[in-house]
Amino acid sequence: MDSLFLVPVGAAAAWGLVLVLRKMQPPEGVPPLGPTPATPFPKLHPPTSPDAEAPGNLPRWGLLEFVLGLLIAVTVMVAAVHLIRPAEDSPELLLISSVGQLIAVVLVCVFIAFAHGQNVLSTLMPRVTWPRVLPRTAVLFLLGWPALIFFVAPLWTLLLEAVGQEAEPQHVVQMLAGSEDWRLWAAAVFSAVFVAAFVEEFAFRGLLYVGIRRVVGPAGAALATAFLFALVHVNLFAFLPLFALGWLLAEVYERTRSLAIPILFHAAFNTVTLVLVALVPEWVINGETPQTQPAGLLLGPWAWLW
């Protein structure tokens, strides 16, 4: 049974997603992120309005803090692996990665508080009201999930297979799909649903997007961070779906002025992926593609999104 019959469903979801995004706005009383640069190098043309760079619009941090966090995370993880020496494919390895990322976030927040005098979390998630955030996240997820999985992923897979590329699940997906170790699954849930969703949104949308946006504006920043977000996952078949996901989350942050919805969306996406890997592991282990199983496109080449 050919899975391409789902493509129109995904295309319709993508169109609905665009319509929903156009209507999204920040909470009442929260200013937009800031001005859009009139030129590629806005610092050469200072804004004439005294409020154009007001605190509470575009945060003062950016690329430096992103690089600092990356260096801290890598240093902590390398040191922990050297001291603990966990086995390959072990839950301890996943936990070391998660703890290293969380330590990096805490230290970057402390650095920003001292260097810029800003509370990172209140700046990135101003006036969060869960009765408002949760329904909006649910609507976006119900449209975004099929748009990415039924529209972007199968078309990208077909394109790559047409040029001779073979889809391969990532190593960690295969490891989980064939495992009955509850400790490994617990570490994966903690890593993917709680840590990765928060840390990746903090890093890519909260730090990197803000820094790049200051130079090239929102469109360029969304494209650049989406490209880097897809690149760091190191999977060719996942690249375009992850690029689309990164662009979507940047657009949501730009329009809502908050990371609350991107974090919840990311967590929900990873949760669904884990549930599918747990329920239908044979699709991943056998390496079936969208052409051989309709549901294969849910898990096959790009299921590991964290």
N, C-alpha and C positions, 0 to 999 in steps of 0.2 A: 504494500500500500504506500503510495507516494505521499511524502509529507508536504509537498509543495502546495497542496490544497489549503494549507494553513497560512500561506503567505498573504492572501487578501485579508484574512483576519488580523494579522499583524500590521498590515498597511492601514487598515481602518483604525486600529488602536493608536498607531503613530499619528494619524491625522487628529484623532480626538485629543491626544496628548499635547499636540501643538496648540489646539484651541484652549485647553485648560491652562497651559503655561502663559498664554497671552493675557489671561485674566488675573494671574497671581500678583499680589502686592505685599509689601511689608506690613507688619502689624501697625495699628493706628498709633501715631506718635513717634514711629521709628523712621528716621530719614533714610533715603536710598544710599547706596554705597558711596556715591560721590560722582564727580564730573567725569564725562567721557573725554579723553584727550582729543584736542582738535588736530593734533599732528602726531606722527610716530614718536616724537621726542618732546613731550609736553613740558619737561623741566626747562627747556630752552625758551618756553613761552609761558611765564608764570600767569596763573589765573588773576583776572582783574577783580573778581568778587572776593571780599574778605571771608565769605562763608564757604568758598569753594572747597577748601581743604579743612573744614571744621572737624574737631575731634568727634567722633560718633558717626561720621560718614565713612570714608575709607580708612581702615586701621593703619597705624603707622608702621607695622612690621611687614615682613615679606620674605624676600629671597635669602637674606642672611640667616634668619631664624630657621628657614627650611633646611639649609645646608647644615646649620648647627645641630638641629634635631637628627638629621641623617647621620652625622658623624658620631653623635652620642649613642644612637641606637646600635650602629655597627660596632662601636667600641665595646659597649656592654655585652652584646651578643658574642663577639669573638672571645672576650675575656671569660664569659660564663662557660662557653663550650670548651675552652682550654682547661678550666678548673674542674668542671663536672664530667667532661668527656661522655656525653650521652651517646647511646647507640643510634645508628642510622635508623630513620623512620620510627623513632620513639616518641611517646607523648612528651617526654622531657625536652626534646628538641623544639617542639611546637611551643611549649611553655616558656622556654628561654627566649624565643623570638618575641613572644607576646610581652613578657616582662621588660625586655629591652626597649620595645616600642613605647610602653607606658612610662618607663623612666625618662625616656627622651622627651615625651610630651610634658611631663611635670617640670623638668628642668628648663625646657623652652618657655613654658608659662612663667616660671620664676624669673628668667632672664628678661622677658618682655615686661613684666611688672616693674622691675628695677630700671630697665633701660628706657622704657617708654611711658611708664606710669599708667598702664592700662590693665584692666582685668580682662584676660583673654576670653574666658567663657561667657561673661556677661556681654562682651562686645560681639562675639560671634553668634550668640544666641540671645538677643535682647527680647525681653517681654514674652517669653515662651508661655503660651497658654495651651495646655494639652487638649482641651475640648476643641480648639481650633486646629491644632497641628495634626492630631491623629486622623480626623476625617480627610484632610487634604492629602496626607501621606497615603491613605488607603486608595483614594481616587487615582493619584499619580501611579501607584504601584499596579493597580488593576489595568491601567492603560500602558504603563511603561514596560511591564514584564512581558506581555505578549508582543509588544512592538519590537523589543530587542530579540526575543527568542524565536518568534514566528516570522519575522520580517527581515531583520538585519542579519541574524546568524545564518539562516539557511542560504540566503543569497550570497553571502560572503564565502560560505563553505563551497557552494557550487562553483563560484569564480575560481577559488584556489584549486579545487580538484580539476577544473578544466585546464589548468596550466600544469598539472602533474604533481601537485602537492597532496600528500596523504595526511588525513586528520589523525592526530594522536592525543589521547587524554593526557593531562599532565600527571607527573609521577605521583603527586600527593593524592590525586583523585583515585588512581589505581590502588594506592596503598589503603585508602579508606574503604573503597568498594570491596576489597577482599579481606577486610579485618573484622574480627569479632571481639577485639580488645576494647572493653568499655572505657579504659583509661585514655586510649588514643582518640576515641570518639568524644569523650568529655573535653580533652585538650583542644580538639578541632572545633567544637562548638564554642568554647571560650575564646579561641583565637579568631574564628571567622565572624561569629555573630556579635560579640561584645568588643573585642579589641580592634580587629581590622576595620570594622565599620566606623568606629570612632576615630582611630588613629589616621586612617587614610583620608577621611574627610577633613580632619584637622590639618593634615599635612598638605594635601593637594588643593582643597578649596579654601581652607582657612589661612594658609600661609602662602603657598606658591601662587594661587590664583590672585590673591591680593597684591603680591609683589609684581607680578607680570601685568596685571590690570593697570597699575599705576603708570606703566610705560606705554602700553599699546592699546589700552581700553578693554572693555568687556568681551567683545567678539574675539579679538586676538588672544586674550587670556584664556577664554573658554577652550579655544582650539589647541593652544599650546599645552595647557594642563591635561586636556583629554588625551593628547598624543603621548605625553609622558606617563600618564596613568596607565594607558594601554601598553606602553613599551616596557614598564617595569614588571609586568606580569609574564613577560618572556614566553609568549605563545602566539605563533602566527595565526592560527585559526581563531584565537580569541581576540585578535587585535581590533578588528572593526567593531564587534559588539562591545568591547570594553571602551573603545574610543567613543562610541555613541553613549554609553553609560556615563562616562566621564563628562562629556558635553552636557548631558541632561542634568547631572547633579550640579555642575557649575551654573547652568541657567537657572535652576531652582534657587540656588544660593543668591545669585544676582537679583532675582525678582522678589524673594521673600526677605532678604537681608539677614537670614538666619541659617545656621547649619543643622537645625533640629530636624527638618524634613529630609535633607540628604543623608543624615546619619541613620534615621529610621528606615528610609528606603533601602539603603545599603545593607543594613542588618536584615531586613526582610528578604532581600534578594539572596543573601548568603544562607539564610535559614531555609528557604525553599530549595536551594541547591543541595544542601546537606540532606534534607528530607528525601529528595529524589535519589541521591546517591545511596542512601540507606535502604530505600524501598525497592529500587530496581538496579542493583549493582551490576547485573549481567550486561546491561547496555554499555556500561563503561568498560568492564573487563574485556568484552568481546570487541570493543572498538567499533561498534556499529555506527554508521553515519546516517544523516537525514535521508539518504536515498534508500537505505535498507530498513529503517524503522522510523516511523513518524516521531516517536518520543526520543530517538537518538539525538536529535538536535538539542534536546534539553540538557544533555549531560556530556555528549561526546567530546568535542575538541576544546570546549572552553568553560567547563563547569566550575573550575577552581577560580573563583573571582576575587578571592582575598589575597 
